[in-house]
Structure formats: structure tokens, C-alpha cells
Amino acid sequence: MKKVLVAVLMIALVSSVFAGCKPKAQPVTLTIWHSWSGAELDVLNDAIAKYNQKHPEVTINQLQVPFDQLQNKYQTEAAAGGGPDILVGPADWIGAFTNANLIAPLDSYFDSTFLADYVQGALDQVKFKGHMMAFPESTECVALIYNKSLVPNVPKDTNELITLVDSLSKGDTYGFVYNSGFYFTAGYFFAAGMKLFDDNYNAVVNQGDGGVIALNFLKKLASDPHFIVANDYGKADSMFKEGKAAMIINGPWAVGDYTKALGDKVGVAPMPVLADTGKPFAPFVNTKDFFVNANISETQKKAAIDFIKFMVSPEIEQEFFQKAKHIPSNVKVDTSSDPIISGFLTQMKTGVSMPIAPEMGAVWDPMQTAIDSVLAGKASPQDAINTAQKTIQDKINAMRGQ
């Protein structure tokens, strides 16, 4: 009996020893590239620290790249077999990246139960050729951002805007500093009736008079000394934070820094209706997404997906919402009581989905050149939009090998 008892005790002891010897997690290093700064970067840094508390075996290296350089840098590095494990960027990069086999499809990593907690429209935005090619962290568009202490009433249309701006501009304070980048002005091109593509993704920007109407409108604003209209994000951003611009146009990613600078003086509302057509401003509505590099191993992909799932969890999405004013894709984060987010959501109702087809990449530079040339007095609106049409279509044809 004693022998049996000893044998049982030995088996129990050995079993308990082996039960405590779980395989040690292998060290993993992940690299993420992004363009986040200010409040967004603060949230990312905090999130990485929290993730490392749960996963000390994972080292996360990050590289901040200026947004206007990030897409090209990733394309160059990934095409050569390198690049980061994870990239943060907008959905309109999906088409070109997918066609070049630079990003991995993510369908198999997210089941229906997980996806049920995310906004369907955001999930639809990242699908291309039937596959989920990125995971949406947030939804965004641009809207009117104003200083409540300087702006008594938000203008309903562009005629009211001009009148208000003329009354607000005094000394070194301007009523409206308008970033003339095409991303920020596109809403007035669409309000004027311009379309980018036909059903086959051929350029149609000079069909009808929408492009000319919008360019004439921007020219009118630029000729008013009470406006600053320039393709200069930094200038508009800094002037608003310093209280030298009563109104600007920007997106939710910037509001965290604005509230740090101005507190509860920051307000958000839809941009004024275009008086020339009576149509509302129709900005691009896009998602900010996590991409996974197609070059990395399956082990790295699984590690990347685990980190992405953490980044879009209610805990971290709540941080992005509260501190950086992101509009989360996770439906478990309640934004209904936030007036700033409500302003962007109202603007989104008149927005247009950002095309994610690769042809969209052919649009940006030619349309920006059209705006810049008109504002500089180097081309008439009609000539500028005709040149943009030709250049965009030439780029599309080259993309198709035609």
C-alpha cells in the first residue's frame, strides 16, 4: 500500500512540475511605419507600452514618416522585398498596393464574431477584388473647424462665409485659412458637379462645368485679402492653434492637438454649402487602416495581426477617440455625446467614398497642379481642368500598359 501511495505522489509531483513548464514564447520583433504625430503618436506610444506589458516577448519598433512620403517609401521598400511588418495609411492606397502584391489579404485572420464589432461601412471600404486588404482603425473626412471665441455663427453657405470672413479678419488674424490641397478642396469640386471617373475608371474631370465652377470659386477666395488660400498644411495648422485663424478645414486627426491648444473653444461643423450650385460640400470619406506586408513570414503575420487586434480593441480605440478625436471603427466605443465627433459625422452624411481603385493614384498631382496654376494666375480654370483631364488619363493609360 505504501508503494502505491508513493507512486501516486511521485506521478502527481511530476505532473505538477511539467504543468508549470509551458513553452516559453519566442521573441518577436515587429516594425510599424506611420505618419502619426502629436496626440495620435502619444496614443500609439501608450498602446505599445500596454501591449508590451501583456507580451514582453514582442519588441515593437516604429518609424514616423511624413505622410506625403509614406506611400512612396513603402512602395519602394516593399517592392524590393523589405519594408515594415505593419503600415498605417488610408484606404485609397489599397488598389495600387494590392495589384503590386505589396500587402497581404487578411480575410483568414478575422472571423465573423470579431468583425461584428466593427462598422460595416468601414469594413466595406477596405475590400478590394473580394478580399479584406487592410483593417480599418477609424473613419475620417474633413470639415470646418472653428474657434468659438472668434466665430459667432457658423456660415451656412459660401456667400455667408465670405461676408463673415471679411468681418473677422483684423491685423494678423484671418477669418479663414484654407488649405488648397485637392484633398481639402475636393468637396467643392463635387458640390459643383465634377466627377472623377466613369464606370470604367476613365477620367472625366472636364466633362460638364463642375471643375471650372470650383476653380473659379477657389480663385475668388484667393483674391480676397481676408482669406489665406494656400497648399500649406503647416501654416493653417499653426495659425489656428495660435488663435490667428478663426476657421480652417481639417480632419479629426488634428483635433486632439487643437483642443490642447485652445481647450473648449474648438468647434466642428459642416463646410458651407456652395452658393453657386446650392449643393453641400461633399468631402472624401475614407478610413485610416492597418496594412500587413505581403513579404513577411506567416509567423510575423500572426504576430502583426495580434498587435492590430489590440490596436482596434475597445480599450485602445477609446484612447484614440478621447485623446486624438479619431472616429473609431469599433462600435463598442460610444461617441454620441461628443459634439466635435458629431460635427464630423454630420459632414460625412454629404461625403463621397474615397475610391480605392489604383486609378485614384493618377488624380492627385494633376488636380493639384490645376488648382495651383489657377491660383497663381498661370492658367484659366478651363485650361487647367482640360490639362488635368489629359494628364490623369495619360497616367491611367500608362498604368494599363496602353
C-alpha positions in Angstrom: 0.0 0.0 0.0 2.9 2.3 0.9 4.5 1.6 -2.5 1.2 2.5 -4.3 0.9 5.7 -2.3 4.5 6.7 -3.1 4.0 6.0 -6.8 0.8 8.2 -6.8 2.6 11.0 -5.1 5.5 10.8 -7.5 3.2 10.9 -10.5 1.4 13.9 -9.0 4.6 15.7 -8.3 6.0 15.1 -11.8 2.7 16.2 -13.4 2.7 19.4 -11.4 6.3 20.2 -12.5 5.5 19.7 -16.2 2.2 21.6 -15.9 4.2 24.6 -14.8 6.7 24.3 -17.7 4.7 26.0 -20.5 6.7 26.6 -23.7 8.4 30.0 -23.5 7.0 32.5 -26.0 9.6 33.1 -28.7 10.9 36.6 -29.1 9.3 38.6 -32.0 10.2 42.0 -33.4 7.6 44.0 -35.3 8.2 47.2 -37.2 5.4 49.7 -37.9 5.5 52.7 -40.2 3.1 55.6 -39.7 2.7 59.3 -40.1 1.1 60.0 -36.7 2.3 62.9 -34.6 1.0 64.9 -31.6 -1.9 63.2 -29.8 -2.0 60.3 -32.2 1.6 59.5 -31.6 1.0 59.8 -27.8 -1.8 57.2 -28.0 0.4 54.9 -30.2 3.3 55.0 -27.7 0.9 54.3 -24.8 -0.6 51.4 -26.7 2.7 49.9 -27.4 3.7 50.1 -23.7 0.4 48.4 -22.7 0.9 45.7 -25.3 4.4 45.0 -24.1 3.1 44.5 -20.6 1.0 41.7 -21.9 3.5 40.5 -24.4 7.1 41.2 -23.1 8.5 38.9 -25.8 7.4 41.3 -28.5 9.6 44.2 -29.5 7.8 46.9 -31.5 9.9 49.3 -33.5 8.2 52.3 -35.1 9.2 54.8 -37.7 7.3 58.1 -38.2 7.4 59.1 -41.9 5.9 62.4 -43.2 2.5 61.5 -44.8 3.5 62.9 -48.2 6.5 60.5 -48.3 5.0 57.4 -46.7 3.2 55.8 -49.6 6.2 56.1 -51.9 8.7 54.9 -49.3 6.6 51.8 -48.5 6.1 51.0 -52.2 9.8 51.3 -52.9 10.9 49.2 -49.9 8.2 46.5 -50.2 8.7 46.1 -53.9 12.4 45.2 -53.1 11.3 42.6 -50.6 11.6 44.8 -47.5 9.5 47.4 -45.6 7.8 47.2 -42.2 5.6 44.4 -40.9 2.7 46.9 -40.4 1.8 50.1 -42.3 -0.7 52.7 -41.2 -2.3 54.6 -44.1 -5.6 55.5 -45.9 -7.8 53.1 -47.9 -7.1 54.7 -51.2 -3.6 53.0 -51.3 -5.3 49.6 -51.3 -5.8 49.2 -55.1 -2.2 50.0 -56.1 -0.7 48.0 -53.2 -2.9 45.0 -54.0 -2.1 45.0 -57.7 1.6 45.2 -56.9 1.3 42.3 -54.4 2.7 44.6 -51.6 0.0 43.9 -48.9 -1.4 40.6 -47.6 -5.1 39.7 -47.7 -6.4 39.5 -44.1 -9.7 37.5 -44.5 -8.5 34.4 -42.8 -7.3 36.2 -39.6 -10.7 37.8 -38.6 -13.8 35.7 -38.1 -17.4 36.9 -38.2 -17.7 37.2 -34.5 -14.7 39.6 -34.3 -15.9 41.6 -37.3 -19.4 42.0 -35.8 -18.0 44.7 -33.5 -16.9 47.0 -36.4 -18.7 49.5 -38.6 -19.8 47.7 -41.8 -19.1 50.7 -44.0 -15.5 50.8 -42.7 -15.1 47.1 -43.4 -16.5 47.6 -46.9 -14.1 50.4 -47.6 -11.0 48.1 -47.2 -12.3 45.3 -49.5 -10.8 45.1 -53.0 -11.3 42.3 -55.5 -13.3 40.4 -53.0 -10.7 40.4 -50.2 -10.1 42.3 -47.0 -6.8 44.1 -47.8 -6.5 46.1 -44.6 -8.2 46.6 -41.2 -9.9 49.9 -40.5 -8.9 51.8 -37.4 -11.1 54.8 -37.9 -13.2 56.7 -40.4 -12.4 60.3 -41.4 -13.3 63.3 -43.5 -12.5 67.0 -43.4 -14.9 69.6 -42.0 -15.0 73.2 -40.9 -13.0 73.6 -37.7 -13.6 77.0 -36.0 -12.6 79.0 -32.9 -15.8 79.6 -30.9 -14.4 82.7 -29.3 -13.9 84.3 -32.8 -16.8 82.9 -34.8 -20.3 83.9 -33.5 -22.3 81.9 -36.0 -21.2 79.2 -38.4 -21.9 80.2 -42.1 -24.5 78.2 -43.9 -23.3 78.9 -47.4 -20.2 80.3 -49.1 -21.8 83.8 -49.5 -22.2 83.9 -45.8 -18.7 82.6 -45.4 -17.2 85.4 -47.4 -19.2 88.1 -45.5 -18.2 86.6 -42.2 -14.5 86.2 -43.0 -14.3 89.9 -44.2 -15.7 91.0 -40.8 -13.4 88.7 -38.7 -10.1 89.5 -40.3 -8.2 92.1 -38.3 -4.5 92.7 -38.0 -2.6 89.3 -38.1 -5.8 87.4 -37.5 -7.6 85.9 -40.6 -11.1 84.8 -40.9 -10.3 81.6 -42.8 -7.1 79.9 -43.7 -8.0 77.4 -46.4 -5.6 74.6 -47.3 -5.9 74.4 -51.1 -4.7 70.8 -51.4 -7.1 68.8 -53.6 -7.9 66.5 -50.7 -9.3 69.5 -48.8 -11.0 71.2 -51.7 -12.4 68.2 -53.4 -15.7 68.7 -51.6 -16.4 71.9 -53.5 -15.4 70.2 -56.8 -18.0 67.5 -56.1 -20.6 70.1 -54.9 -20.0 71.9 -58.3 -20.9 68.6 -60.1 -17.4 67.4 -61.1 -16.9 63.6 -61.3 -13.5 61.9 -61.3 -14.3 58.7 -63.3 -16.8 57.0 -65.4 -17.9 53.4 -64.7 -14.7 52.0 -66.3 -12.4 54.3 -64.2 -11.5 56.6 -67.1 -11.0 60.2 -66.2 -14.0 62.6 -66.8 -12.9 65.6 -64.7 -13.5 68.1 -67.6 -17.0 66.8 -68.5 -19.6 69.4 -67.6 -18.6 72.7 -65.9 -18.1 71.4 -62.4 -14.3 71.7 -62.4 -14.5 75.2 -63.8 -17.0 76.3 -61.2 -14.9 75.0 -58.4 -11.7 76.5 -59.6 -13.4 79.9 -60.1 -14.7 79.7 -56.6 -11.2 79.0 -55.2 -9.8 81.8 -57.3 -12.4 84.2 -55.8 -11.5 83.2 -52.3 -7.7 83.6 -53.0 -8.3 87.1 -54.4 -9.9 88.2 -51.2 -7.2 89.6 -48.8 -9.1 88.4 -45.8 -8.6 84.8 -46.8 -5.4 82.8 -47.0 -5.7 80.1 -49.6 -2.6 78.1 -50.0 -1.4 74.5 -50.3 0.3 74.7 -46.9 -1.0 72.4 -44.2 1.6 73.5 -41.6 0.7 77.2 -41.9 -3.1 76.6 -41.5 -2.4 74.2 -38.6 -0.1 76.5 -36.7 -2.2 79.7 -37.3 -5.3 78.0 -35.9 -3.5 76.7 -32.8 -2.1 80.2 -32.2 -5.6 81.8 -32.5 -4.6 83.7 -35.7 -7.1 81.8 -37.9 -10.8 81.9 -36.9 -11.6 78.9 -39.2 -9.8 76.2 -41.1 -10.6 73.0 -42.8 -9.1 69.8 -41.4 -9.9 66.3 -40.2 -10.4 64.5 -36.8 -6.8 63.5 -36.6 -5.8 67.2 -35.9 -8.5 68.0 -33.2 -6.6 66.4 -30.3 -3.8 69.0 -30.8 -6.3 71.8 -31.3 -8.1 71.1 -28.0 -4.8 71.0 -26.3 -4.0 74.5 -27.6 -7.5 76.1 -27.4 -9.5 73.9 -25.0 -13.3 74.1 -25.4 -13.0 76.9 -27.9 -12.8 74.3 -30.7 -15.9 73.7 -32.7 -16.6 71.5 -35.8 -19.4 71.9 -38.3 -20.1 71.0 -42.0 -18.4 73.2 -44.5 -20.7 75.9 -46.0 -22.9 74.9 -49.0 -21.5 76.1 -52.3 -23.7 79.1 -53.2 -23.0 78.8 -56.9 -24.9 75.4 -57.1 -26.8 75.2 -53.8 -25.1 71.8 -53.2 -23.5 70.8 -50.0 -19.7 70.3 -49.6 -19.0 66.6 -50.3 -15.6 65.6 -48.9 -13.9 62.3 -49.4 -14.9 59.8 -46.7 -12.0 57.4 -46.0 -10.7 55.0 -43.4 -7.3 55.0 -41.7 -6.1 51.4 -41.8 -3.5 48.9 -40.8 -1.8 47.1 -43.7 0.2 43.9 -43.4 3.3 43.5 -45.6 2.9 40.7 -48.1 6.7 39.9 -47.8 6.8 38.7 -44.2 6.5 35.2 -42.9 3.4 33.6 -41.6 4.8 33.8 -38.1 5.3 37.5 -38.5 1.9 37.9 -40.0 0.2 36.3 -37.0 2.2 38.5 -34.6 1.3 41.6 -36.7 -2.4 40.6 -36.6 -2.4 40.1 -32.9 -1.0 43.6 -32.4 -3.5 45.0 -34.9 -6.4 43.4 -33.0 -5.1 45.0 -29.8 -4.9 48.4 -31.6 -8.5 48.2 -32.7 -9.8 46.9 -29.3 -12.3 49.0 -27.4 -9.6 49.9 -24.9 -7.2 51.5 -27.4 -10.0 52.8 -29.7 -11.4 54.6 -26.7 -7.9 56.2 -26.2 -7.8 57.3 -29.9 -11.3 58.8 -29.6 -10.8 60.6 -26.3 -7.2 61.9 -26.9 -6.9 62.2 -30.7 -10.6 62.5 -31.7 -10.5 59.6 -34.0 -13.9 58.3 -35.2 -13.5 54.6 -34.2 -14.4 51.7 -36.4 -15.2 49.7 -33.2 -18.9 50.1 -32.4 -18.3 49.4 -28.7 -16.8 52.9 -28.3 -19.7 55.4 -27.7 -19.0 58.8 -29.4 -22.6 60.0 -29.3 -22.1 62.7 -26.6 -19.1 64.3 -28.2 -20.0 67.5 -30.1 -16.8 67.5 -32.1 -17.2 64.0 -33.4 -20.9 64.8 -34.1 -19.7 67.7 -36.4 -17.6 65.3 -38.5 -20.4 62.7 -38.6 -22.8 65.3 -39.9 -20.3 66.3 -42.6 -19.9 62.6 -43.6 -23.5 62.4 -44.5 -22.9 64.5 -47.6 -19.5 62.9 -48.3 -18.4 60.6 -51.1 -16.4 57.3 -50.5 -12.8 57.6 -51.4 -12.2 55.4 -54.5 -9.6 52.7 -53.7 -9.0 51.6 -57.3 -5.4 52.2 -58.4 -6.6 54.8 -60.9 -7.2 57.1 -58.0 -3.4 57.5 -57.7 -3.4 59.2 -61.1 -5.7 62.0 -59.8 -3.8 63.8 -57.0 -0.9 65.5 -58.7 -2.8 66.7 -61.9 -5.7 68.1 -59.9 -3.3 69.8 -57.5 -1.4 71.3 -60.5 -4.8 72.6 -61.8 -5.5 74.3 -58.5 -2.1 75.8 -58.1 -1.9 77.1 -61.7 -5.2 78.9 -61.4 -4.4 80.4 -58.0 -1.0 81.6 -59.4 -2.7 83.2 -62.4 -0.8 80.9 -64.8 -3.9 79.2 -66.3 -7.6 79.8 -66.7 -9.9 77.4 -64.9 -11.0 75.8 -68.2 -7.4 75.3 -69.5 -6.3 74.0 -66.1 -9.1 71.4 -65.9 -8.5 70.3 -69.5 -4.8 69.8 -68.8 -5.7 67.8 -65.7 -8.1 65.6 -67.7 -5.3 64.8 -70.2 -2.7 64.2 -67.6 -4.9 61.9 -65.5 -6.0 59.8 -68.5 -2.4 59.6 -69.7 -1.4 58.3 -66.3 -4.3 55.8 -66.3 -3.4 54.6 -69.8 0.3 54.1 -68.8 -0.9 52.2 -65.7 -2.8 49.9 -68.0 0.0 49.5 -70.5 -1.8 51.4 -73.2 
